[in-house]
Amino acid sequence: MIGFIIAGLVIGALARLIKPGKQNLGWIATLLLGLAGSVIGGLVANLLGTGDIFELNVLGFIVAVVAAVLLVGTAEALSARNRQNA
């Protein structure tokens, strides 16, 4: 479980580094988005037969980072829209 949390933090941090621009997300949001990306990456790797959902492998890691980048972009767009409406 601790490994899963650390992997989520690393994946979330990588996603924020890859995504251009400044994101107004705290470390908890980064962790949660990284964890969500990690689960998506594990699911895709599992569906492709390269490993279990909670098993660290290269394909799952790559998909997890890409998914986390998309999630960071979505979270950024949603928070920007909420700030405009407030």
PyRosetta script that sets phi, psi and omega in degrees:
from pyrosetta import init, pose_from_sequence

init()
pose = pose_from_sequence("MIGFIIAGLVIGALARLIKPGKQNLGWIATLLLGLAGSVIGGLVANLLGTGDIFELNVLGFIVAVVAAVLLVGTAEALSARNRQNA")
pose.set_psi(1, -41.9)
pose.set_omega(1, 178.8)
pose.set_phi(2, -64.9)
pose.set_psi(2, -38.3)
pose.set_omega(2, 176.9)
pose.set_phi(3, -62.3)
pose.set_psi(3, -38.4)
pose.set_omega(3, 178.6)
pose.set_phi(4, -64.5)
pose.set_psi(4, -40.6)
pose.set_omega(4, 178.7)
pose.set_phi(5, -66.9)
pose.set_psi(5, -43.7)
pose.set_omega(5, 178.9)
pose.set_phi(6, -63.7)
pose.set_psi(6, -42.9)
pose.set_omega(6, 177.9)
pose.set_phi(7, -61.7)
pose.set_psi(7, -40.0)
pose.set_omega(7, 178.0)
pose.set_phi(8, -63.2)
pose.set_psi(8, -40.1)
pose.set_omega(8, 177.7)
pose.set_phi(9, -64.8)
pose.set_psi(9, -43.4)
pose.set_omega(9, 179.7)
pose.set_phi(10, -64.8)
pose.set_psi(10, -44.9)
pose.set_omega(10, -179.5)
pose.set_phi(11, -65.1)
pose.set_psi(11, -42.4)
pose.set_omega(11, 177.5)
pose.set_phi(12, -62.9)
pose.set_psi(12, -41.7)
pose.set_omega(12, 178.7)
pose.set_phi(13, -65.0)
pose.set_psi(13, -42.4)
pose.set_omega(13, 177.2)
pose.set_phi(14, -62.7)
pose.set_psi(14, -39.9)
pose.set_omega(14, 179.2)
pose.set_phi(15, -62.2)
pose.set_psi(15, -41.8)
pose.set_omega(15, 179.5)
pose.set_phi(16, -68.7)
pose.set_psi(16, -31.5)
pose.set_omega(16, 176.2)
pose.set_phi(17, -70.6)
pose.set_psi(17, -37.1)
pose.set_omega(17, -177.9)
pose.set_phi(18, -74.3)
pose.set_psi(18, -39.7)
pose.set_omega(18, -178.1)
pose.set_phi(19, -69.8)
pose.set_psi(19, 121.6)
pose.set_omega(19, -179.1)
pose.set_phi(20, -70.9)
pose.set_psi(20, 155.7)
pose.set_omega(20, 178.0)
pose.set_phi(21, 91.1)
pose.set_psi(21, 174.6)
pose.set_omega(21, -179.6)
pose.set_phi(22, -95.3)
pose.set_psi(22, 125.9)
pose.set_omega(22, 177.0)
pose.set_phi(23, -100.8)
pose.set_psi(23, 134.7)
pose.set_omega(23, 177.7)
pose.set_phi(24, -93.4)
pose.set_psi(24, 63.4)
pose.set_omega(24, -179.1)
pose.set_phi(25, -123.1)
pose.set_psi(25, 138.3)
pose.set_omega(25, 176.0)
pose.set_phi(26, -81.5)
pose.set_psi(26, 180.0)
pose.set_omega(26, -177.6)
pose.set_phi(27, -72.2)
pose.set_psi(27, -26.7)
pose.set_omega(27, 177.6)
pose.set_phi(28, -70.4)
pose.set_psi(28, -42.0)
pose.set_omega(28, 176.4)
pose.set_phi(29, -63.8)
pose.set_psi(29, -39.5)
pose.set_omega(29, 177.1)
pose.set_phi(30, -61.6)
pose.set_psi(30, -44.4)
pose.set_omega(30, 178.6)
pose.set_phi(31, -61.9)
pose.set_psi(31, -47.4)
pose.set_omega(31, -178.1)
pose.set_phi(32, -64.3)
pose.set_psi(32, -41.7)
pose.set_omega(32, 178.0)
pose.set_phi(33, -68.1)
pose.set_psi(33, -36.7)
pose.set_omega(33, 175.4)
pose.set_phi(34, -65.3)
pose.set_psi(34, -40.0)
pose.set_omega(34, 176.7)
pose.set_phi(35, -64.7)
pose.set_psi(35, -42.4)
pose.set_omega(35, 177.8)
pose.set_phi(36, -63.3)
pose.set_psi(36, -42.4)
pose.set_omega(36, 176.4)
pose.set_phi(37, -63.1)
pose.set_psi(37, -37.2)
pose.set_omega(37, 178.5)
pose.set_phi(38, -64.2)
pose.set_psi(38, -42.4)
pose.set_omega(38, 177.9)
pose.set_phi(39, -65.2)
pose.set_psi(39, -42.7)
pose.set_omega(39, 177.9)
pose.set_phi(40, -61.8)
pose.set_psi(40, -44.6)
pose.set_omega(40, 178.3)
pose.set_phi(41, -61.6)
pose.set_psi(41, -41.1)
pose.set_omega(41, 177.7)
pose.set_phi(42, -65.4)
pose.set_psi(42, -39.4)
pose.set_omega(42, 177.8)
pose.set_phi(43, -63.8)
pose.set_psi(43, -44.5)
pose.set_omega(43, 179.4)
pose.set_phi(44, -64.3)
pose.set_psi(44, -43.8)
pose.set_omega(44, 178.5)
pose.set_phi(45, -62.6)
pose.set_psi(45, -39.3)
pose.set_omega(45, 178.3)
pose.set_phi(46, -65.3)
pose.set_psi(46, -43.1)
pose.set_omega(46, 179.0)
pose.set_phi(47, -64.3)
pose.set_psi(47, -32.7)
pose.set_omega(47, 178.1)
pose.set_phi(48, -83.9)
pose.set_psi(48, -5.4)
pose.set_omega(48, 176.2)
pose.set_phi(49, 79.1)
pose.set_psi(49, 21.0)
pose.set_omega(49, -179.4)
pose.set_phi(50, -95.6)
pose.set_psi(50, -6.6)
pose.set_omega(50, 179.1)
pose.set_phi(51, 168.9)
pose.set_psi(51, 175.5)
pose.set_omega(51, 179.0)
pose.set_phi(52, -78.9)
pose.set_psi(52, 162.9)
pose.set_omega(52, -176.8)
pose.set_phi(53, -62.1)
pose.set_psi(53, -35.8)
pose.set_omega(53, -178.4)
pose.set_phi(54, -100.5)
pose.set_psi(54, 14.3)
pose.set_omega(54, -179.9)
pose.set_phi(55, -97.2)
pose.set_psi(55, 133.8)
pose.set_omega(55, -180.0)
pose.set_phi(56, -81.1)
pose.set_psi(56, 121.0)
pose.set_omega(56, 173.9)
pose.set_phi(57, -143.9)
pose.set_psi(57, 167.4)
pose.set_omega(57, -171.8)
pose.set_phi(58, -65.5)
pose.set_psi(58, -48.3)
pose.set_omega(58, -178.0)
pose.set_phi(59, -62.7)
pose.set_psi(59, -44.5)
pose.set_omega(59, 178.6)
pose.set_phi(60, -61.6)
pose.set_psi(60, -39.2)
pose.set_omega(60, 179.5)
pose.set_phi(61, -65.3)
pose.set_psi(61, -43.7)
pose.set_omega(61, -179.9)
pose.set_phi(62, -63.9)
pose.set_psi(62, -46.3)
pose.set_omega(62, 178.6)
pose.set_phi(63, -64.1)
pose.set_psi(63, -37.1)
pose.set_omega(63, 179.0)
pose.set_phi(64, -63.0)
pose.set_psi(64, -42.9)
pose.set_omega(64, 179.6)
pose.set_phi(65, -66.5)
pose.set_psi(65, -43.4)
pose.set_omega(65, 178.7)
pose.set_phi(66, -62.5)
pose.set_psi(66, -43.8)
pose.set_omega(66, 178.6)
pose.set_phi(67, -63.1)
pose.set_psi(67, -40.7)
pose.set_omega(67, 179.4)
pose.set_phi(68, -66.3)
pose.set_psi(68, -37.2)
pose.set_omega(68, 176.3)
pose.set_phi(69, -61.2)
pose.set_psi(69, -44.5)
pose.set_omega(69, 178.4)
pose.set_phi(70, -64.5)
pose.set_psi(70, -38.7)
pose.set_omega(70, 178.5)
pose.set_phi(71, -67.4)
pose.set_psi(71, -39.0)
pose.set_omega(71, 177.1)
pose.set_phi(72, -63.0)
pose.set_psi(72, -42.6)
pose.set_omega(72, 177.9)
pose.set_phi(73, -62.5)
pose.set_psi(73, -41.1)
pose.set_omega(73, 178.3)
pose.set_phi(74, -65.5)
pose.set_psi(74, -45.0)
pose.set_omega(74, 179.1)
pose.set_phi(75, -62.9)
pose.set_psi(75, -39.3)
pose.set_omega(75, 178.9)
pose.set_phi(76, -64.3)
pose.set_psi(76, -42.8)
pose.set_omega(76, 179.6)
pose.set_phi(77, -65.8)
pose.set_psi(77, -41.1)
pose.set_omega(77, 179.4)
pose.set_phi(78, -66.1)
pose.set_psi(78, -40.7)
pose.set_omega(78, 180.0)
pose.set_phi(79, -70.0)
pose.set_psi(79, -33.9)
pose.set_omega(79, 177.6)
pose.set_phi(80, -67.9)
pose.set_psi(80, -38.2)
pose.set_omega(80, 179.4)
pose.set_phi(81, -68.5)
pose.set_psi(81, -38.4)
pose.set_omega(81, 178.1)
pose.set_phi(82, -66.0)
pose.set_psi(82, -35.6)
pose.set_omega(82, 177.8)
pose.set_phi(83, -68.3)
pose.set_psi(83, -35.6)
pose.set_omega(83, 179.4)
pose.set_phi(84, -69.8)
pose.set_psi(84, -35.3)
pose.set_omega(84, -178.8)
pose.set_phi(85, -78.4)
pose.set_psi(85, -16.9)
pose.set_omega(85, -177.1)
pose.set_phi(86, -82.2)
pose.dump_pdb("model.pdb")
